[in-house]
Amino acid sequence: ISVLHVYAEQKNRDKSPTCPCCGHHMHVHGHSKHTLKDFPVIPRKRLLITFDLLRYFCPNCSHTCTEQIDIKYPNTSITKRAALWIASLLEFRVSISAISKISGIDWAVIKKLNHGHIKKELELHRKLLRGTNYKPTYIAVDEFAIKKGHEYATSIMDIHTGEIYWIGKGRSTAAFEKCFHEIDVDFLSNVKAVAMDMHQPYENVIRKHLPHVEIVFDKFHVLAQYGKDVLGAVRLAKAREHLEQANSLKEELEDFKQQHKDELKKDSSLVTIVDTFKQNIKEHLDLKNIFKSLRWVLLSASAKLTELQKEKLDDILSRHEDLAICYSMREELKLIYDIDNPDVARVMWEQWFTAAKASNIPQLIRFAEQKEKRIDGLVAYAKHPITTAKLEGTNNKIKVLKRIAFGYRDDEYFFDVIKYNSVFDNSSEFLQSSLTLF
């Protein structure tokens, strides 16, 4: 990419300005040159503007200074116009790397410009919140992946507004404890309940710092875990069972062939037995494949299934009692979440746990025993029907932000970008707030 170099001179310059130190008139002492990067006005031509600046000297106090450039963006070597263009491109989610390639402006300068703007806007927003005495009533806590390799960060969201108040690296007790050193606990004094998964460190920290708050275990996490640890585990166990039976029949068939290898060509009844073996092997392998492909049919709502899928599911459930019990228990679990009376909900949860433990299905019993210990957080949903769904949706947006940027080098910048997007998610608001800079 070629460079377009423009030389410019200040208009209406003051050749005898007043000294900022003593107020005496200064004299021209010399010249200096300063180059600014501007946004390219011609495709594939980077634009540089070099100014011939005057240097001034005060004969009274010997102070020296250099003429200021009106179009220079503060604390950078770019023009105000370039800064405006950068803000506009960032509005449309153009990556910093792409803007750097287009303009020739260093990645760090663009990042510094954007981060400074984000910090300024977030601080103004916080002042506005403090001025209105707004305090959240329901919050959600969840983690999201920073990068591959099980590196996570924890975030807290106001469920009503969708704003993320705090993000910290890690999801341990010590990592989450930092939240209550960085956020004014009085700001969370009106919180009635917090939605979260069953991650023990989150629960411990909330109970320690916000003892008045009720903890609501997210129903989608509970149902998803049931789908994986119960329905999924039983389904895969049945698939392995049919595969083992097929392999066992294959071994029996080979033994049978070895014992009767001389008679097979002469005795048609032996051939019939071989064909029966093959048919049984095929049935078990077909059932194994059906169970392996049954995941989404089992997890989907019955109303969303096609007629063919419903027939397939009914056939499997009619022939496999354990899977049928687990499926019906999942449907009962969904009905419990429709109850809005905490006392009734507690009775229904206790009955569900009793029935699950009496099922003689190991996966279902283990799930019931684990969740029975956390019954208070499950019952709390009847009083406070909140979930982490909005925060999970934001986690998907975070993935998009990471893909656009091809990852982030600076965790603090990344976390501020997430907070900013949770507040100013409307593009027109983003651009309007960006224009106030210039």
C-alpha positions as CSV (number, residue, x, y, z in Angstrom):
1,I,0.0,0.0,0.0
2,S,1.5,3.4,-1.0
3,V,1.6,6.5,1.1
4,L,0.2,9.9,0.3
5,H,2.2,12.5,2.1
6,V,0.7,16.0,2.5
7,Y,2.6,19.1,3.9
8,A,0.4,21.6,5.8
9,E,0.8,24.9,7.6
10,Q,-1.2,26.4,10.4
11,K,-3.6,29.2,9.4
12,N,-4.2,32.4,11.5
13,R,-1.2,31.5,13.7
14,D,-0.2,33.8,16.5
15,K,3.4,34.8,16.0
16,S,3.7,36.5,19.4
17,P,1.7,34.5,21.9
18,T,1.5,35.1,25.7
19,C,3.8,32.9,27.9
20,P,1.7,30.5,29.9
21,C,4.1,30.8,32.8
22,C,4.6,34.5,33.3
23,G,2.2,36.2,30.8
24,H,5.1,37.9,28.9
25,H,5.0,38.0,25.1
26,M,7.0,35.2,23.5
27,H,9.1,35.3,20.3
28,V,9.5,32.8,17.5
29,H,12.5,30.7,18.4
30,G,12.6,28.2,15.6
31,H,10.7,25.6,13.6
32,S,9.8,21.9,14.1
33,K,7.9,19.3,12.0
34,H,5.2,17.0,13.3
35,T,3.5,14.3,11.3
36,L,-0.1,13.0,11.9
37,K,-1.7,9.9,10.5
38,D,-5.1,10.6,8.9
39,F,-7.7,8.2,7.6
40,P,-7.1,7.4,3.9
41,V,-9.4,9.4,1.5
42,I,-8.1,7.5,-1.5
43,P,-8.3,3.7,-1.5
44,R,-5.1,1.8,-0.7
45,K,-3.2,5.1,0.0
46,R,-2.2,5.8,3.6
47,L,-2.5,9.5,4.3
48,L,0.2,11.4,6.3
49,I,0.0,15.1,7.1
50,T,3.2,16.9,8.1
51,F,2.9,20.3,9.8
52,D,5.6,23.0,10.0
53,L,5.3,24.3,13.5
54,L,6.7,27.3,15.2
55,R,8.7,27.1,18.4
56,Y,8.3,30.0,20.9
57,F,10.7,31.4,23.5
58,C,9.9,33.7,26.4
59,P,12.6,36.3,27.0
60,N,11.3,36.9,30.5
61,C,11.3,33.4,32.1
62,S,13.1,31.4,29.3
63,H,10.1,29.1,28.9
64,T,9.8,27.4,25.5
65,C,6.9,25.7,23.8
66,T,5.7,24.5,20.4
67,E,2.7,25.6,18.4
68,Q,-0.4,23.3,18.9
69,I,-2.1,21.5,16.0
70,D,-5.9,22.1,16.1
71,I,-6.9,18.9,14.2
72,K,-4.7,16.6,16.4
73,Y,-6.6,14.2,18.6
74,P,-5.3,14.5,22.2
75,N,-2.4,12.3,23.3
76,T,-2.1,10.6,19.9
77,S,-0.4,11.1,16.6
78,I,-3.6,10.9,14.6
79,T,-6.2,13.5,13.4
80,K,-9.6,14.1,15.0
81,R,-11.1,13.0,11.7
82,A,-9.2,9.7,11.8
83,A,-10.4,9.2,15.4
84,L,-14.0,9.8,14.3
85,W,-13.6,7.3,11.4
86,I,-12.2,4.7,13.8
87,A,-15.2,5.2,16.2
88,S,-17.6,4.7,13.3
89,L,-15.9,1.5,12.1
90,L,-15.8,0.1,15.6
91,E,-19.6,0.8,15.8
92,F,-20.1,-1.8,13.0
93,R,-17.9,-4.3,14.8
94,V,-14.9,-4.0,12.4
95,S,-11.9,-5.5,14.2
96,I,-9.0,-3.4,15.4
97,S,-6.6,-5.4,13.2
98,A,-8.6,-4.7,10.1
99,I,-8.8,-0.9,10.9
100,S,-5.1,-0.9,11.5
101,K,-4.5,-2.5,8.1
102,I,-6.9,0.0,6.3
103,S,-5.5,3.1,7.9
104,G,-1.9,2.3,8.7
105,I,-2.5,3.5,12.3
106,D,-0.9,1.3,14.9
107,W,-3.1,-1.4,16.6
108,A,-2.1,0.0,20.1
109,V,-3.3,3.5,19.2
110,I,-6.7,2.3,18.0
111,K,-7.1,0.1,21.1
112,K,-6.0,3.0,23.3
113,L,-8.5,5.3,21.6
114,N,-11.3,2.8,22.0
115,H,-10.5,1.8,25.5
116,G,-10.3,5.4,26.7
117,H,-13.7,6.1,25.1
118,I,-15.2,3.0,26.7
119,K,-13.9,3.9,30.2
120,K,-15.2,7.4,29.9
121,E,-18.7,6.3,28.9
122,L,-18.8,3.6,31.6
123,E,-17.9,6.1,34.2
124,L,-20.5,8.5,33.0
125,H,-23.1,5.7,33.1
126,R,-22.1,4.8,36.7
127,K,-22.5,8.4,37.8
128,L,-25.9,8.5,36.2
129,L,-26.9,5.3,38.1
130,R,-25.6,6.8,41.4
131,G,-27.6,10.0,40.7
132,T,-30.9,8.1,40.2
133,N,-30.3,5.8,43.2
134,Y,-31.0,2.8,41.0
135,K,-30.3,-0.6,42.6
136,P,-30.9,-4.0,41.0
137,T,-33.4,-6.4,42.5
138,Y,-32.4,-9.6,40.6
139,I,-28.9,-10.5,39.4
140,A,-27.4,-13.5,37.6
141,V,-23.9,-15.0,38.0
142,D,-22.3,-17.2,35.5
143,E,-18.9,-18.0,33.9
144,F,-17.7,-17.8,30.3
145,A,-14.6,-19.1,28.5
146,I,-11.8,-16.6,27.9
147,K,-9.9,-19.0,25.7
148,K,-9.4,-22.7,25.1
149,G,-7.9,-24.7,27.9
150,H,-10.5,-24.2,30.6
151,E,-9.7,-20.5,31.3
152,Y,-12.8,-18.8,32.5
153,A,-14.1,-15.5,33.8
154,T,-17.1,-14.8,36.1
155,S,-19.6,-12.1,35.4
156,I,-22.5,-10.5,37.3
157,M,-25.6,-9.2,35.4
158,D,-28.6,-7.1,36.3
159,I,-31.4,-9.4,35.0
160,H,-33.8,-6.4,34.5
161,T,-31.5,-4.2,32.4
162,G,-29.1,-6.8,31.0
163,E,-26.1,-4.7,32.2
164,I,-23.0,-6.5,33.4
165,Y,-21.7,-4.8,36.5
166,W,-18.6,-6.9,37.2
167,I,-16.2,-9.3,35.4
168,G,-13.3,-11.1,37.1
169,K,-10.9,-13.7,35.8
170,G,-11.4,-17.2,37.2
171,R,-14.3,-18.9,38.8
172,S,-12.8,-20.0,42.2
173,T,-13.9,-18.7,45.6
174,A,-10.9,-16.4,45.7
175,A,-11.6,-15.1,42.2
176,F,-15.3,-14.4,43.0
177,E,-14.5,-12.8,46.3
178,K,-12.8,-9.9,44.5
179,C,-16.2,-8.8,43.3
180,F,-17.2,-7.7,46.8
181,H,-14.0,-5.7,47.2
182,E,-14.6,-3.9,43.8
183,I,-18.3,-3.3,43.9
184,D,-20.0,-1.3,46.6
185,V,-22.1,-3.8,48.6
186,D,-24.7,-1.1,49.3
187,F,-25.4,-1.0,45.6
188,L,-26.6,-4.7,45.9
189,S,-28.6,-4.1,49.1
190,N,-31.9,-4.3,47.3
191,V,-31.2,-7.6,45.6
192,K,-33.9,-10.2,46.4
193,A,-32.5,-13.2,44.6
194,V,-29.6,-14.3,42.4
195,A,-29.8,-16.9,39.6
196,M,-26.8,-19.2,39.2
197,D,-25.8,-22.8,38.4
198,M,-24.8,-25.1,41.2
199,H,-21.2,-24.1,41.2
200,Q,-20.3,-24.3,44.9
201,P,-17.9,-21.4,45.1
202,Y,-20.5,-19.0,43.8
203,E,-23.0,-20.2,46.3
204,N,-20.5,-19.9,49.2
205,V,-19.5,-16.3,48.3
206,I,-23.1,-15.1,47.9
207,R,-24.2,-16.5,51.2
208,K,-21.2,-14.9,52.9
209,H,-21.5,-11.4,51.5
210,L,-25.3,-11.2,50.7
211,P,-26.9,-13.4,53.4
212,H,-30.3,-11.7,52.9
213,V,-30.4,-12.9,49.2
214,E,-32.2,-16.1,48.1
215,I,-30.2,-18.3,45.7
216,V,-32.2,-19.6,42.7
217,F,-30.6,-22.5,40.8
218,D,-31.0,-22.0,37.1
219,K,-33.7,-24.3,35.8
220,F,-32.1,-24.6,32.4
221,H,-28.8,-25.8,33.9
222,V,-30.8,-28.4,36.0
223,L,-32.7,-29.6,32.9
224,A,-29.6,-29.7,30.8
225,Q,-27.7,-31.7,33.5
226,Y,-30.7,-34.1,33.7
227,G,-30.5,-34.5,29.9
228,K,-26.8,-35.3,30.0
229,D,-26.4,-37.2,33.3
230,V,-29.7,-39.2,33.2
231,L,-31.3,-39.4,29.8
232,G,-28.0,-39.3,28.0
233,A,-26.3,-41.7,30.3
234,V,-29.1,-44.2,30.2
235,R,-29.4,-43.9,26.4
236,L,-25.7,-44.5,25.9
237,A,-25.8,-47.4,28.4
238,K,-28.6,-49.0,26.3
239,A,-26.6,-48.4,23.1
240,R,-23.5,-50.2,24.7
241,E,-25.7,-53.0,25.9
242,H,-27.0,-53.7,22.4
243,L,-23.5,-53.5,21.0
244,E,-22.2,-56.0,23.6
245,Q,-25.1,-58.3,22.8
246,A,-24.3,-58.0,19.1
247,N,-20.7,-58.8,19.7
248,S,-21.6,-61.7,22.0
249,L,-23.8,-63.1,19.2
250,K,-21.0,-62.7,16.7
251,E,-18.7,-64.8,18.9
252,E,-21.4,-67.5,19.3
253,L,-22.0,-67.5,15.6
254,E,-18.3,-68.0,14.9
255,D,-18.2,-70.9,17.4
256,F,-21.3,-72.4,15.8
257,K,-19.7,-72.2,12.4
258,Q,-16.5,-73.8,13.6
259,Q,-18.4,-76.7,15.2
260,H,-20.6,-77.4,12.2
261,K,-18.4,-76.3,9.3
262,D,-18.7,-79.6,7.6
263,E,-22.5,-79.9,7.9
264,L,-23.4,-76.4,7.0
265,K,-23.4,-77.1,3.2
266,K,-25.5,-80.2,3.6
267,D,-28.0,-79.4,6.4
268,S,-30.4,-76.5,5.6
269,S,-31.6,-76.3,9.2
270,L,-28.1,-75.2,10.2
271,V,-28.2,-72.5,7.6
272,T,-31.5,-71.3,9.0
273,I,-29.8,-71.1,12.5
274,V,-27.0,-69.0,11.0
275,D,-29.4,-66.7,9.3
276,T,-31.3,-66.3,12.7
277,F,-28.0,-65.4,14.3
278,K,-27.3,-62.8,11.6
279,Q,-30.8,-61.4,11.9
280,N,-30.5,-61.0,15.7
281,I,-27.0,-59.4,15.3
282,K,-28.5,-56.9,12.8
283,E,-31.4,-56.0,15.1
284,H,-29.1,-55.3,18.0
285,L,-26.8,-53.2,15.8
286,D,-29.8,-51.3,14.5
287,L,-31.0,-50.6,18.0
288,K,-27.5,-49.5,19.0
289,N,-27.5,-47.0,16.1
290,I,-31.1,-45.8,17.0
291,F,-30.0,-45.1,20.6
292,K,-26.9,-43.3,19.4
293,S,-29.1,-41.0,17.2
294,L,-31.8,-40.5,19.7
295,R,-30.2,-37.7,21.6
296,W,-32.0,-34.7,20.2
297,V,-35.4,-36.6,20.0
298,L,-35.2,-37.3,23.7
299,L,-34.1,-33.7,24.6
300,S,-36.6,-31.9,22.3
301,A,-40.0,-30.9,23.5
302,S,-42.6,-33.4,22.3
303,A,-44.6,-30.6,20.5
304,K,-41.6,-29.9,18.3
305,L,-41.2,-33.6,17.1
306,T,-42.3,-34.7,13.7
307,E,-44.8,-37.6,13.4
308,L,-42.0,-40.0,12.4
309,Q,-39.8,-38.9,15.4
310,K,-42.8,-39.4,17.7
311,E,-43.4,-42.9,16.4
312,K,-39.7,-43.7,16.7
313,L,-39.6,-42.4,20.3
314,D,-42.8,-44.2,21.4
315,D,-41.5,-47.5,20.0
316,I,-38.2,-47.2,21.9
317,L,-39.8,-46.1,25.1
318,S,-42.3,-49.0,24.9
319,R,-39.5,-51.5,24.7
320,H,-37.1,-50.0,27.2
321,E,-38.7,-49.4,30.6
322,D,-35.7,-47.6,32.2
323,L,-35.5,-45.0,29.4
324,A,-39.3,-44.6,29.6
325,I,-39.2,-43.9,33.3
326,C,-36.4,-41.3,32.9
327,Y,-38.2,-39.6,30.1
328,S,-41.5,-39.3,32.1
329,M,-39.5,-38.1,35.1
330,R,-38.1,-35.3,33.0
331,E,-41.6,-34.3,31.9
332,E,-42.7,-34.2,35.6
333,L,-39.6,-32.1,36.4
334,K,-40.7,-29.5,33.8
335,L,-44.2,-29.4,35.4
336,I,-42.7,-28.6,38.8
337,Y,-41.1,-25.5,37.4
338,D,-44.6,-24.2,36.5
339,I,-45.6,-24.1,40.2
340,D,-45.6,-20.6,41.7
341,N,-46.3,-21.6,45.3
342,P,-43.0,-22.4,47.2
343,D,-44.8,-24.7,49.7
344,V,-46.4,-26.7,47.0
345,A,-43.2,-26.7,45.0
346,R,-41.3,-28.2,48.0
347,V,-43.8,-31.0,48.4
348,M,-43.6,-31.8,44.7
349,W,-39.8,-31.8,44.7
350,E,-39.8,-34.1,47.7
351,Q,-42.2,-36.5,46.0
352,W,-40.1,-36.4,42.8
353,F,-36.9,-37.2,44.7
354,T,-38.7,-40.1,46.5
355,A,-39.9,-41.6,43.2
356,A,-36.5,-41.1,41.5
357,K,-34.7,-42.9,44.4
358,A,-37.2,-45.8,44.2
359,S,-36.7,-46.3,40.4
360,N,-33.7,-48.6,40.8
361,I,-32.0,-46.7,37.9
362,P,-28.5,-45.8,39.1
363,Q,-28.2,-42.6,37.0
364,L,-31.6,-41.3,38.1
365,I,-30.9,-42.2,41.8
366,R,-27.5,-40.4,41.7
367,F,-29.1,-37.3,40.2
368,A,-31.9,-37.2,42.8
369,E,-29.4,-37.6,45.7
370,Q,-27.2,-34.8,44.4
371,K,-30.1,-32.3,43.8
372,E,-32.0,-33.2,47.0
373,K,-29.2,-31.6,49.0
374,R,-29.8,-28.3,47.2
375,I,-33.6,-28.3,47.4
376,D,-33.9,-24.8,48.8
377,G,-32.3,-23.3,45.7
378,L,-34.7,-25.4,43.5
379,V,-37.8,-24.4,45.5
380,A,-36.8,-20.7,45.3
381,Y,-37.7,-20.6,41.6
382,A,-41.4,-20.8,42.6
383,K,-41.0,-17.5,44.5
384,H,-38.5,-15.9,42.2
385,P,-38.9,-17.3,38.6
386,I,-35.5,-16.0,37.4
387,T,-32.8,-17.7,35.3
388,T,-29.4,-17.0,33.8
389,A,-30.9,-17.1,30.3
390,K,-30.1,-13.4,29.5
391,L,-26.6,-13.8,30.8
392,E,-26.1,-17.0,28.7
393,G,-27.3,-14.9,25.7
394,T,-24.7,-12.3,26.5
395,N,-22.1,-15.1,26.6
396,N,-22.9,-15.9,23.0
397,K,-22.3,-12.3,22.1
398,I,-19.0,-12.5,23.9
399,K,-18.0,-15.4,21.6
400,V,-18.9,-13.1,18.6
401,L,-16.7,-10.3,20.0
402,K,-13.8,-12.7,20.4
403,R,-14.2,-14.0,16.9
404,I,-14.4,-10.5,15.4
405,A,-11.2,-9.5,17.3
406,F,-9.5,-12.9,16.7
407,G,-9.0,-12.9,20.5
408,Y,-8.0,-10.2,22.9
409,R,-4.5,-9.5,24.2
410,D,-5.6,-7.4,27.2
411,D,-8.1,-8.9,29.7
412,E,-9.0,-5.5,31.2
413,Y,-9.8,-4.1,27.8
414,F,-11.8,-7.2,26.9
415,F,-13.8,-7.1,30.1
416,D,-14.5,-3.3,29.5
417,V,-15.7,-4.0,26.0
418,I,-18.1,-6.6,27.3
419,K,-19.5,-4.2,29.9
420,Y,-19.8,-1.4,27.4
421,N,-21.7,-3.6,25.0
422,S,-24.1,-4.7,27.7
423,V,-24.9,-1.0,28.3
424,F,-24.7,0.4,24.8
425,D,-25.9,-2.5,22.7
426,N,-27.8,-0.2,20.3
427,S,-25.6,0.9,17.4
428,S,-27.2,4.4,17.2
429,E,-26.4,4.9,20.9
430,F,-22.8,3.7,20.3
431,L,-22.3,6.2,17.4
432,Q,-24.0,9.1,19.2
433,S,-21.8,8.6,22.3
434,S,-18.7,8.3,20.0
435,L,-19.5,11.6,18.3
436,T,-19.4,13.4,21.7
437,L,-15.7,12.9,21.7
438,F,-15.0,15.2,18.8
